[in-house]
Structure formats: C-alpha cells, structure tokens
Amino acid sequence: MKRYLLTSSAIILTLNLFAQITAPGVKWDDSYSFDKSNNFQIEFYAKGNELMRTVKYITHYQSQGENFMVRAISENKGMGMETILDKKNNVAIQMFGTGGGAVPNYNAGGFRYPDQAELKKLEIIPTAETKQILGYTCKKYTYTYKKIFGEVWLTEEIDLPNDIGVFRACKMAALHNTLSVPGFVMEMTTEDARGGKTLMKTTALRKDEKYRVELKGVEMNTAINKVNYFTF
C-alpha cells in the first residue's frame, strides 16, 4: 500500500515495505567522487553588527567533470546538510542531518539548469576599490535590490564557475542566478533595511581533496517537484 508524506518542499513517495517508488525521471548514480574543494564561511550579524553565528561550507568538485557537492559543516551530530548536483542526470541528491556519525535522510529531486537567455542577472556597480583576498586581486562592486543592498568582491584571476563558490550561498542567488559582470566571487555582503547583515568569505580554493559518497542501498525518497539549482 502506498503512503504519501506531504512536506513543505516536496511530496515524497514511499512504500510501507522495502520496495521504493521513484518520481518519474529522477535517477542517480550509485556513487559520486570528487577530487578538488573550495572552502568558505558565512557570518550572520544582527542589528548593531553583533555576530550571531558562523556556518562553514565546503564545495567538492571534479577536475574532470561537471558534478559538484555542497556541504554545510556542523560539529553537532545530525546538524549538517549535503547536496550533490548531478548535471548528467539533472538530479539533486540532498542529505539532511549529516555530521557526527548520524544517519541522514536522503532525498532526490530533479532540477534544470536555466538556458543562457533565462539567467537573471544581478546588476552590480563597479567602484575604484581593490584588495587582496587569498593572494588574488579583487575589485569591489556594489548593488541594491529593493530593500537589500551590499557589496561584492570579484577577481578575474580565477577561472572557476561561481556555482562552486560563495555566490551560491547568497540569498540573492535565489532571485538572480548570475551577475552582470564576469569574475569569481571571493566575498559578498548582504544587508537589509532592518540592520541584519550576512558576510560570505572564501577561505580556501582549489584544494586537492578526495571525497566520495556511496548511495547504493540507501533509503532514498524522491521528490516530484524540482530543486532550485542556485540555492543550497
């Protein structure tokens, strides 16, 4: 007998027994391997520039391939989250409750990367300011969108897509999939009219780091709705 579980983000199809139903068109590989990584962190500030919390992220990617993975790192058991973006199968595999040896919940849902003509660009304005971040020369840009404003530090000295960088974590990425100016985002600030601020920093790039995820035999839920490609 089928059981239907309604969640805030997706309708998950499962069976009461061990058999599994998958949503149409949702398929994934038994394992994923990565050999490079980038590190960054997000600092959340309350009004008055009071630091509330810091979250660390790692993006694992392939030197030969397009797939990548985003990991929210937590020292607390079951408080992490990981997402694999499989561009070949157009599927996102999400692992909720990772870290500290916890057994996560698995969910797979489809996604579609927007065509070039469909990409929404966040308009950023150049300034004369520059600074060094991790040894790379970066130029400062500013932006305003309704009641949100901030700054972006871009470098043209790195040939990497912003998909595997800090821009992916920015709340603006849910509204604007890319920027009006080319370059790799090394740092980005988002502020709102109430005084809240988010500061995203790149802390390491192009690290040689092997990471593998085994999915064969896991209990995978599948989502009918599609995952937003540009947010975690």
C-alpha positions in Angstrom: 0.0 0.0 0.0 1.4 3.4 -0.9 1.9 6.1 1.7 2.0 9.8 0.8 4.0 12.1 3.1 3.5 15.8 2.5 6.4 18.1 3.4 7.0 21.9 3.0 9.2 21.4 -0.1 8.1 18.3 -1.8 5.6 15.4 -2.0 7.6 12.3 -1.1 6.5 8.9 -2.4 7.4 5.8 -0.4 6.2 2.3 0.3 5.4 0.8 3.7 7.7 -2.2 2.8 11.2 -2.1 1.5 10.3 -1.5 -2.2 10.7 2.0 -3.5 8.8 4.2 -5.9 10.7 6.9 -7.7 9.3 10.1 -9.1 9.3 10.0 -13.0 12.6 10.9 -14.5 14.5 11.0 -11.2 17.6 8.8 -11.3 21.1 9.0 -9.7 24.4 7.1 -9.7 25.4 4.6 -7.0 28.4 6.7 -6.0 29.9 10.1 -6.6 33.6 11.0 -6.4 35.3 14.4 -6.2 39.0 15.4 -6.1 39.0 19.2 -5.5 37.4 21.5 -3.0 36.8 25.1 -2.1 36.1 26.4 1.5 34.1 29.4 2.6 32.1 30.6 5.6 29.0 32.7 6.2 28.8 35.1 9.1 25.4 36.2 10.3 25.1 39.6 12.1 22.2 41.2 13.9 21.5 44.9 14.1 24.4 46.7 15.6 27.0 44.4 13.8 26.6 41.7 16.5 27.9 38.4 15.3 25.2 35.8 15.9 26.7 32.7 14.3 29.1 31.4 11.7 28.5 28.5 9.3 31.3 26.8 7.3 30.8 25.3 3.9 32.8 23.1 1.6 32.1 22.6 -2.1 33.6 19.5 -3.6 34.0 19.3 -7.4 35.7 17.4 -10.1 38.8 18.4 -12.0 37.5 16.2 -14.8 33.7 16.6 -14.8 30.8 19.0 -14.0 29.2 17.4 -10.9 29.8 19.1 -7.6 28.7 18.9 -4.0 27.9 21.5 -1.3 28.4 20.6 2.4 27.2 22.6 5.4 29.6 21.6 8.1 28.4 21.2 11.7 30.2 19.9 14.8 26.9 18.8 16.3 25.6 15.3 15.5 22.9 15.4 12.7 23.0 19.2 12.2 24.8 19.2 8.8 23.4 19.1 5.3 24.9 18.0 2.0 23.7 18.4 -1.6 25.1 16.7 -4.7 24.3 18.4 -8.1 24.4 15.7 -10.8 24.4 17.6 -14.1 24.4 14.4 -16.2 21.2 13.1 -14.7 19.7 16.5 -13.9 19.2 15.4 -10.3 20.0 16.9 -6.9 20.6 14.5 -4.0 20.1 16.1 -0.6 21.3 14.5 2.6 19.6 16.0 5.7 21.0 15.5 9.2 24.7 14.7 8.5 27.6 15.1 10.8 28.9 13.4 14.0 28.2 9.9 12.7 24.4 10.5 12.3 22.4 8.5 9.7 21.0 11.2 7.4 17.7 11.3 5.5 18.1 11.1 1.7 16.0 12.8 -0.9 16.5 13.1 -4.7 14.7 15.6 -6.9 15.1 16.9 -10.5 16.5 20.2 -11.5 17.0 22.0 -14.8 19.9 24.4 -15.3 18.5 27.6 -17.0 19.4 28.4 -20.5 21.6 31.5 -21.0 18.7 33.6 -22.1 16.8 32.6 -18.9 19.5 33.6 -16.5 18.6 36.5 -14.3 21.5 38.9 -13.7 22.0 40.9 -10.5 23.2 44.4 -11.6 26.4 45.3 -9.8 28.2 48.7 -10.0 32.0 48.9 -10.1 34.0 51.1 -7.7 37.6 52.1 -7.7 38.5 50.0 -4.6 40.6 46.8 -4.8 42.1 44.5 -2.2 43.9 41.2 -1.9 41.9 38.1 -0.9 43.9 34.8 -0.6 46.6 36.4 -2.8 44.2 37.4 -5.6 43.5 41.0 -6.7 39.8 41.7 -6.2 37.7 44.6 -7.3 34.8 46.0 -5.3 31.2 46.2 -6.7 28.0 47.4 -5.0 24.4 46.5 -5.6 20.9 47.5 -4.5 17.8 45.4 -4.9 14.6 46.8 -3.3 15.4 46.9 0.4 18.5 44.8 0.1 22.0 46.2 -0.6 25.6 45.1 -0.3 29.0 44.7 -1.9 30.7 42.1 -4.0 34.5 41.5 -4.4 35.3 39.8 -7.7 38.5 38.6 -9.2 39.3 37.8 -12.8 42.4 35.8 -11.8 40.5 32.6 -11.1 38.9 30.5 -13.9 36.2 28.8 -11.8 32.4 28.9 -12.1 30.5 30.7 -9.3 28.4 27.6 -8.9 31.2 26.1 -6.7 31.9 29.4 -4.9 30.4 31.6 -2.3 27.8 33.3 -4.5 25.8 30.1 -4.4 25.1 30.7 -0.7 23.9 34.3 -1.1 20.2 34.9 -0.7 20.4 37.0 -3.9 21.2 33.8 -5.9 17.6 32.7 -5.4 16.5 35.8 -7.2 19.3 36.4 -9.7 21.2 33.3 -10.9 24.3 35.2 -12.1 26.0 38.6 -12.0 26.0 41.4 -14.7 29.9 41.4 -14.5 32.1 38.3 -15.1 34.5 37.1 -12.5 34.7 34.8 -9.5 33.1 36.0 -6.2 35.6 36.0 -3.4 33.5 37.8 -0.8 29.9 39.1 -0.7 27.9 41.1 1.8 24.1 41.3 2.0 22.3 43.8 4.3 18.7 44.7 4.8 16.8 47.7 6.0 16.4 46.3 9.5 20.2 46.2 10.0 20.8 42.5 9.6 23.9 41.5 7.6 25.4 38.4 6.1 29.0 38.3 5.2 30.3 35.4 3.0 34.0 34.8 2.7 36.1 32.5 0.6 38.7 30.9 2.9 40.4 28.3 0.6 40.5 27.5 -3.1 41.4 24.6 -5.4 42.4 22.2 -2.6 43.4 18.7 -3.5 40.9 16.8 -1.5 39.3 13.4 -2.4 35.7 12.9 -1.2 33.3 10.1 -2.1 29.7 9.5 -1.4 28.2 6.0 -1.6 24.4 5.8 -2.3 23.9 2.2 -3.2 21.4 0.6 -0.9 20.4 3.8 0.9 16.7 4.5 1.5 16.2 7.3 -1.0 13.0 9.4 -1.0 12.2 11.1 -4.3 10.5 14.5 -4.9 8.0 15.3 -7.6 8.9 19.0 -7.5 12.2 20.3 -8.8 15.1 21.6 -6.7 16.2 25.2 -7.1 19.6 24.9 -8.7 21.0 28.1 -7.3 20.4 27.7 -3.6 21.6 25.1 -1.1 
